[in-house]
Amino acid sequence: MATADLTGRDGHIIAQALATTYALIGSMPAHCQEDSNRHDIARLLRVMLGAEWKVKAHDLRHVISEAEWSGAKAPLRRDRFEELA
């Protein structure tokens, strides 16, 4: 899929979306998690972000559950991006 850089920061937005999706999938009940998708997302992030991909991906994501929005203080689990070493 070849696209033009529409926003001037497409790569950042895509990496942020992938990092957030990775965390959201990990927050779902075990029987609903798509491990192959999480693995592939981790591979994509490693290529996009380079050697420090785990730290960068952790910093990129914004995972806020409905409870956090409402003030109920029940955040989603935040994974540490350890699918690939």
Secondary structure as the mmCIF struct_conf table of DSSP 4:
data_model
#
loop_
_struct_conf.conf_type_id
_struct_conf.id
_struct_conf.beg_label_comp_id
_struct_conf.beg_label_asym_id
_struct_conf.beg_label_seq_id
_struct_conf.end_label_comp_id
_struct_conf.end_label_asym_id
_struct_conf.end_label_seq_id
BEND BEND1 LEU A 6 GLY A 8
HELX_RH_AL_P HELX_RH_AL_P1 ASP A 10 SER A 27
BEND BEND2 MET A 28 MET A 28
HELX_RH_3T_P HELX_RH_3T_P1 ALA A 30 CYS A 32
HELX_RH_AL_P HELX_RH_AL_P2 ASP A 35 LEU A 49
TURN_TY1_P TURN_TY1_P1 ALA A 51 GLU A 52
HELX_RH_AL_P HELX_RH_AL_P3 TRP A 53 LEU A 60
HELX_RH_AL_P HELX_RH_AL_P4 GLU A 66 SER A 70
TURN_TY1_P TURN_TY1_P2 GLY A 71 GLY A 71
HELX_LH_PP_P HELX_LH_PP_P1 PRO A 75 ARG A 77
BEND BEND3 GLU A 83 GLU A 83
#
